[in-house]
Amino acid sequence: MKGLFILLFCVSLLFLVNCGSPYVEGAKVYIQQGDWPRALEQLKVEVESNPVNGEAYFLMGQVYAEMDSFKKMAVSFDKALKFEPGLEGEIWRWRESKWVKAFNRGVNAGQKGNFEDAIKWTNTAVFIDSTRADAWKNLGYFYGKLEQNEDAKHAYMKAFDIDPTDLEIGMVIVNNLLGEGENDKAMQILDKLEEANPEDVEVLVQKGVMYINDGELDKAAEVLEKAKGLSTKDRAVLFNLGMVYYRQEKYDKAVDNFKGVADLKGDEPDELHIDALLGWGGALYAQKKYEEAEPIFREIISIDENHSGAWEHLGTTLAKLDRTKEGNLAYNHGVGLFKMEEGEWEAAAKYFNDAVKVNPNHLLSWKKLKVVYEKLGEEEKVKEVETKIQELE
């Protein structure tokens, strides 16, 4: 009898180990069949009667994942981990696969311009795993496209908190803060970016520009010289250094940097090239190097004959060289151009008339005078000017 009792006891233990909850076992069968609703019914019954069954919550998370109910999946997995910590690896793999699915759906919706769906799916990805900067970053972009600016700012800040080394996110936040006048907060972000990316020139240039705008020229020079040491041919670095040294009245250094920008021009001179020439000429003028400044201003005019500043500077430079008539012509023409830019048509007419009085054969001033008279609706004067233009051409 004793031997029989031991045998029966062992059989009973075997039965207890192999015979799990009928609801869990039933759910597994339905899961194999892909019948998610019935599997879910079985698992709900199980957790009602046994709320500490980690396996049941784990299976429930899988079912919700297959049904694309990712938020419910996440809740179920959290409960599974609470009761069965050993499931962490399996749960991580499920979360990862479903995070990728939700994230990619958000990306696809965004690429199609369906930003509301993009936000829905990306928010789901964030719910599944809120520690991934990429999802927050995309969320910020999608909210921005719908002009939901507060939500966009929040998302970008979450992304940056997760990954303060991300230059793209950081610079987006900086630009947003600057647009709102939050300069101190913008500088704090730039400090973090510089700490994480000490050799990034873009960050250093932005800091330099902010220091210039705040009048902290020594700090601007320091940070921009650091940037120049990293990239000797970065036009933005050279230009801003030129601006700093010009304002500090260190004109030799200003000339060197403005000239450096001008020397790096491409096939087509752009606005930065012209601004650098203007700074270069201005620094030479400030040093009373008028003969050197004159061709710089003329070069600007050869690129853009409507550049009012270049004409005005040329006029004052020629006056310093005792070429008064030429100077008056250039200056009046330049001020006339400026008044046109401001929409001050009567004032523009006065200065162009003064220019053609100095030199009646100055075709450019006559042509501008015609445009001004057209704006003023003075048809008779338009005809008179047209006749003069035909004579000169």
C-alpha positions in Angstrom: 0.0 0.0 0.0 2.8 2.4 0.9 4.4 2.0 -2.6 0.9 2.5 -4.2 0.4 5.7 -2.2 3.8 7.1 -3.4 2.9 6.2 -7.0 -0.5 7.9 -6.8 1.1 11.0 -5.2 3.6 11.3 -8.0 0.9 10.9 -10.6 -1.2 13.6 -8.9 1.8 16.0 -8.9 2.4 15.3 -12.6 -1.3 16.1 -13.3 -1.1 19.4 -11.4 2.0 20.6 -13.3 0.7 19.7 -16.7 -2.9 20.8 -16.3 -3.0 24.6 -16.5 -5.9 26.9 -16.5 -8.5 25.7 -19.0 -9.1 29.4 -20.1 -5.4 29.9 -20.8 -5.2 26.6 -22.6 -8.3 27.5 -24.6 -6.9 30.9 -25.4 -3.7 29.3 -26.7 -5.7 27.2 -29.1 -7.6 30.2 -30.4 -4.4 32.1 -30.8 -3.0 29.3 -32.9 -6.1 29.5 -35.1 -5.8 33.3 -35.3 -9.2 33.8 -33.6 -8.3 36.8 -31.6 -11.7 37.8 -30.2 -12.3 34.3 -28.7 -8.8 34.1 -27.4 -9.4 37.5 -25.7 -12.7 36.2 -24.2 -10.9 33.3 -22.6 -8.1 35.4 -21.2 -10.5 38.0 -19.7 -12.3 35.3 -17.8 -9.0 34.0 -16.6 -7.7 37.3 -15.2 -11.1 38.0 -13.6 -10.8 34.8 -11.6 -7.0 34.9 -11.2 -5.8 38.5 -11.4 -2.1 37.6 -10.7 -1.7 35.3 -13.7 1.3 36.8 -15.5 1.0 34.4 -18.4 -2.6 35.3 -19.1 -1.7 39.0 -19.2 1.2 38.2 -21.5 -1.0 36.3 -23.9 -3.6 39.1 -23.7 -0.9 41.6 -24.7 0.0 39.4 -27.8 -3.7 39.2 -28.8 -4.1 43.0 -28.4 -1.0 43.5 -30.5 -2.4 41.3 -33.3 -5.6 43.3 -33.2 -3.5 46.5 -33.5 -4.8 47.7 -30.1 -1.3 48.7 -29.1 -2.2 50.8 -26.1 -4.1 47.9 -24.5 -1.2 45.7 -25.5 1.2 47.9 -23.5 -1.1 47.9 -20.4 -1.3 44.1 -20.5 2.4 43.6 -20.9 3.0 46.0 -17.9 0.7 43.8 -15.8 2.4 40.6 -17.1 5.8 42.0 -16.0 4.4 42.8 -12.6 3.6 39.2 -11.9 6.1 37.4 -14.2 9.4 39.4 -14.4 11.0 36.5 -16.3 8.9 37.5 -19.3 10.8 40.7 -19.8 12.8 39.5 -22.8 9.8 38.2 -24.6 7.7 41.3 -23.9 10.6 43.5 -25.1 10.6 41.7 -28.5 6.8 42.1 -28.8 7.0 45.8 -28.0 9.8 46.3 -30.4 8.0 44.7 -33.3 4.8 46.6 -32.7 6.6 49.9 -32.0 8.2 49.5 -35.5 4.8 48.8 -37.0 3.1 51.8 -35.5 6.1 54.1 -36.2 6.3 53.0 -39.8 2.5 53.5 -40.2 3.0 57.0 -38.9 5.8 57.7 -41.4 3.8 56.3 -44.3 0.8 58.5 -43.4 3.0 61.5 -43.1 4.6 60.9 -46.5 1.1 60.9 -48.0 0.3 64.2 -46.3 -2.2 62.5 -44.0 -0.9 64.2 -40.8 -3.8 63.3 -38.6 -3.3 59.6 -39.1 0.4 60.2 -38.9 -0.1 61.7 -35.4 -2.4 58.9 -34.4 0.0 56.1 -35.2 3.1 58.0 -33.9 1.3 58.7 -30.7 0.7 54.9 -30.5 4.4 54.3 -31.0 5.1 56.8 -28.2 2.7 54.9 -25.9 4.3 51.6 -26.6 7.8 53.0 -25.9 8.1 56.6 -24.8 11.9 56.4 -24.5 12.5 56.5 -28.3 13.5 60.0 -29.6 12.6 59.3 -33.2 8.9 58.9 -32.5 8.8 62.2 -30.5 10.8 63.9 -33.3 8.3 62.8 -36.0 5.4 63.7 -33.8 6.8 67.3 -33.5 7.1 67.5 -37.2 3.5 66.2 -37.9 2.0 68.6 -35.3 4.0 71.4 -36.9 2.5 70.6 -40.3 -1.0 71.0 -38.8 0.1 74.2 -37.0 -0.5 72.7 -33.6 2.5 74.5 -32.4 2.3 73.9 -28.6 2.0 70.1 -29.2 4.9 70.4 -31.7 7.1 72.2 -29.1 6.2 69.6 -26.4 7.1 66.7 -28.7 10.4 68.3 -29.8 11.4 69.0 -26.2 10.6 65.4 -25.2 12.8 64.2 -28.1 15.6 66.5 -27.0 15.4 65.4 -23.4 15.9 61.8 -24.6 18.7 62.7 -27.0 20.4 66.0 -26.3 23.1 65.2 -28.8 20.6 65.4 -31.8 21.6 68.6 -33.6 18.5 68.6 -35.9 16.0 68.5 -33.0 18.1 71.0 -31.0 18.3 73.5 -33.8 14.6 73.3 -34.4 13.9 74.0 -30.8 16.4 76.9 -30.8 14.8 78.5 -33.8 11.3 78.1 -32.3 12.5 79.7 -29.0 14.2 82.6 -30.9 11.0 83.2 -32.8 9.2 83.6 -29.5 11.8 85.9 -28.1 13.0 83.2 -25.6 16.7 84.0 -26.1 17.9 82.8 -22.8 16.2 79.4 -23.2 17.6 79.2 -26.7 21.1 79.8 -25.4 20.6 77.0 -22.8 19.8 74.6 -25.6 22.8 75.7 -27.6 25.0 75.2 -24.6 23.8 71.6 -24.3 24.3 71.1 -28.0 27.9 72.4 -27.8 28.6 70.2 -24.8 27.5 67.2 -26.7 28.9 68.3 -30.1 31.9 70.5 -29.3 33.1 70.6 -32.9 29.8 71.4 -34.6 30.2 74.7 -36.5 26.5 75.4 -37.0 26.0 75.5 -33.2 29.0 77.8 -32.7 27.8 80.1 -35.4 24.3 80.4 -33.9 25.8 81.2 -30.5 28.0 83.8 -32.2 25.1 85.4 -33.9 23.1 85.6 -30.7 26.1 87.1 -28.9 26.4 89.7 -31.7 22.7 90.6 -31.4 23.0 90.9 -27.6 26.1 93.2 -28.0 28.4 90.7 -26.3 31.1 91.1 -29.0 34.0 89.6 -27.0 32.0 86.4 -26.5 31.0 86.4 -30.1 34.6 86.7 -31.3 35.7 83.9 -29.0 33.1 81.4 -30.1 33.4 82.3 -33.8 37.2 82.1 -33.7 36.7 78.6 -32.3 34.4 77.8 -35.2 36.9 79.2 -37.7 39.6 76.9 -36.2 37.3 74.0 -37.1 36.3 75.2 -40.5 38.5 77.9 -42.1 36.3 78.1 -45.2 32.9 78.4 -43.7 31.4 81.5 -45.2 28.9 82.1 -42.3 31.8 81.9 -39.8 33.9 84.4 -41.7 31.1 86.8 -42.4 30.0 86.9 -38.7 33.5 87.3 -37.6 33.9 90.2 -40.0 30.7 91.8 -38.4 32.1 91.4 -34.9 35.5 92.9 -35.7 33.8 95.8 -37.7 31.7 96.7 -34.7 34.8 96.4 -32.5 36.6 98.8 -34.9 39.2 96.2 -35.5 39.0 96.9 -39.2 42.1 94.9 -40.4 40.5 91.8 -39.0 37.2 92.7 -40.4 38.7 93.1 -43.9 40.5 89.8 -43.7 37.2 87.9 -42.9 35.0 89.8 -45.3 37.5 89.2 -48.0 37.6 85.6 -47.1 33.9 85.3 -47.8 34.2 87.1 -51.1 37.1 84.9 -52.2 34.9 81.8 -51.6 32.1 82.9 -54.0 30.6 80.3 -56.3 29.7 80.6 -60.0 26.8 83.0 -59.2 27.4 85.6 -56.5 24.7 85.3 -53.8 23.4 87.7 -51.2 26.1 86.7 -48.6 28.8 87.5 -51.2 27.4 91.0 -51.8 27.0 91.6 -48.0 30.6 90.6 -47.5 31.7 93.0 -50.2 29.7 95.8 -48.6 31.4 95.0 -45.2 34.8 94.8 -46.8 34.3 98.2 -48.5 32.9 99.7 -45.3 35.9 98.5 -43.3 38.3 100.0 -45.9 36.3 103.3 -45.8 36.5 103.3 -42.0 40.3 103.1 -42.3 40.2 106.0 -44.8 41.4 103.7 -47.6 39.1 105.3 -50.1 41.0 104.3 -53.2 40.8 100.6 -52.1 37.1 100.9 -51.1 35.9 102.4 -54.5 36.4 99.3 -56.6 34.7 97.1 -54.0 31.5 99.2 -54.1 31.7 99.3 -57.9 31.9 95.5 -57.9 28.7 95.3 -56.0 27.0 97.6 -58.5 28.3 95.5 -61.3 26.5 92.5 -59.7 23.4 94.3 -58.7 22.8 97.8 -60.3 19.9 98.4 -57.9 21.9 98.0 -54.7 21.1 101.3 -53.0 23.7 100.9 -50.3 26.5 100.3 -52.7 25.6 103.5 -54.7 25.4 105.6 -51.5 28.7 104.3 -50.2 30.3 104.8 -53.6 29.0 108.4 -53.5 30.5 109.2 -50.1 33.8 107.4 -51.1 34.2 109.5 -54.2 33.5 112.7 -52.2 36.4 111.7 -49.9 38.5 111.4 -53.0 37.5 115.0 -54.1 35.5 113.7 -57.0 32.5 115.7 -55.9 30.5 115.6 -59.1 30.8 111.8 -59.4 30.1 111.4 -55.7 26.9 113.5 -55.9 25.6 111.5 -58.8 26.2 108.2 -57.2 24.8 109.3 -53.8 21.6 110.8 -55.2 21.1 107.8 -57.4 21.5 105.5 -54.3 19.1 107.5 -52.2 16.6 107.5 -55.0 16.8 103.7 -55.1 16.3 103.5 -51.4 13.3 105.7 -51.5 11.8 103.5 -54.2 12.3 100.5 -51.9 10.4 102.4 -49.2 7.6 103.3 -51.6 8.4 107.0 -51.2 7.8 107.9 -54.8 7.9 111.7 -54.6 11.1 111.7 -52.6 12.6 109.2 -55.1 11.7 111.5 -58.0 13.5 114.4 -56.3 16.8 112.4 -55.8 16.8 111.0 -59.4 16.2 114.5 -60.7 19.1 115.7 -58.7 21.2 112.9 -60.2 20.4 113.8 -63.8 21.1 117.4 -63.0 24.6 116.4 -62.0 24.9 114.3 -65.2 22.2 114.6 -67.8 23.5 111.6 -69.6 23.1 109.1 -66.7 20.8 106.6 -68.3 20.2 104.5 -65.2 18.8 107.5 -63.3 16.5 108.4 -66.2 15.2 104.9 -66.4 14.4 104.9 -62.7 12.8 108.3 -63.0 10.4 106.9 -65.6 9.3 104.1 -63.2 8.8 106.6 -60.5 6.7 108.9 -62.6 4.6 105.9 -63.7 3.9 105.1 -60.1 2.9 108.7 -59.5 0.6 108.7 -62.5 2.3 111.7 -64.2 1.9 110.7 -67.8 3.3 113.9 -69.4 6.6 113.5 -67.4 6.7 109.8 -68.4 6.6 110.8 -72.0 9.4 113.4 -71.5 11.6 110.9 -69.8 11.0 108.3 -72.5 12.1 110.8 -75.1 15.3 111.4 -73.1 16.0 107.7 -72.7 15.6 107.1 -76.5 18.1 109.9 -77.1 20.6 108.3 -74.8 20.1 104.8 -76.1 
